[in-house]
């Protein structure tokens, strides 16, 4: 089964399209992997063919993304809405959903400031992160997933 076909089959499950060369983004992925104890969330780097396709289908420029994408139940979430939706899966960190009471404009402004500065503040890798053998099943469009 190709990774793209695998991705289409799993679109009703939560899928995060993330920047695979961004240190801050990868730290977020590692945090989610550690706290999504039921293993419901899958990941795909935006630098992969499936990741680029998902961004384009959702009108996000893969060349200059200032957001990540969460696909869940046929719905698309971006910016702070995506982060809040992900928090629902994070066990003892679910309390982060409380930030949903803040106006979206304020939440998205803070999100955008971090997104624009993520490479400067947290660094950037030369290549996409390669998941460990245990994590591989949670990553789409990665050989062996």
N, C-alpha and C positions, 0 to 999 in steps of 0.2 A: 504494500500500500504506500503510495507516495505521501510525503509530508503534507502537501497541499490538500489532498483528499482527506487525510487524517484531520487536518484543521477544520475543514468544512463539516465533517461529521461531529466535531466537538464544539461547534459554535454555540450550542445551548448551555454549555458549561462555561464557567468564567475563564476567559483567556486574556492575558495581559500582553500587549505588544509594548516592549520596552527598548530603550537605547542600550544596546549590548556593549558599547564602548565607554559608557559613562560610569564612573566609579560610584557616584551617588545612586544611580539607578540600580546598579548591581547590588549595592548594599541593601537597597529596598527589596530586591528580589530575594536575597538571602534571608532577610527578616521575615518575609512572607513564607518562604519555604520552612523556616523554623517554627512559625506560629500557626500555619494552616495545617493543623494536626490531621485533618481528614484528607488532606491532599486533593482538594477539589479544584484548586486554581492551577491552570497551565500557563506556560510562558512561551513567547516567541520573540526573538530579537528583531527589531525593526530593520536591521541590516540584511536579514534573510529574505529570500524571494517571497515566502508567505507573509512575513512581516510587512514588507513593502507593499504587497498587494492589499493587505488589510487596511493599511494607512490610506492608500489611494482610494479604495472603495468607500472610505469614510471621510474623504476630502481633506486629508492631512498630508502636507508636502513631506515625503520621506527624506528629502534633502535638508530640511530645516525644521524638524519637529520641535515644538515647544510644549508638547504634552505627550503623555503616553495614552494608550487606548485600552479600555476594558470592554470586552464583548461578553455579554451575559444574557441568556434567555432571549436572544434576538434583539437586544437593546445595546446601544453604544453609550459609553460613559467616557468623558475626558476630564482633564484638569482635576479640580478639587472634588467634583462629583465622583470621579473614578476612585480617588483615594478613599473617600468616605464609604463607598460601596465595598471596596476591598476590606475595610476594617471589620465588616460584618463576619468575615471568615477567620478572624485572628484571635479566637479564644479570649484569653484574659485582656487582650488589647482592644476588644470590641468597644470599650468605653470611648475610644477615639471618635465614634460616631456622634458624640455630643457636639462636635464642632459643626455639625450640620445646622445648628441653630443660628450660626453666623450667616449674614447675607452672602449669597453666592458671589457677588461682585467683589467683596472683601476677600473671601477665600481664594477666588481665582486670581486676584491681584497678587497676594502673597505667593501663590503657586507660580505665577508667571515670573516674579522676581527671582525665585530659586531656579526655575527652569532656564532662564536666560543666562544665569551665572554658574550653572552646575559644573561646567568644565573648568572655569577659572577657580572656583572654590574647592572642588573635590577632585579634579583631575580627570584625565581621559586615558583610556588604554589604546594601544595601537591596533588591537584585534578584539573581536567579540569574545566574551567569556565562554569558556567551555564547561558545561555542567559536569559534576562528578557522575560516576556510574549510577549511584543511587538516585540522583536528581534527574537523570536523562529521560525517564519516562514522563516527566512533567513538562518537558520542553518539546515543542513542536518544531519541525523543520531542522532538527539536529540529527545527524546520522545515528542510528540505533534507537531513536525515540519511537 
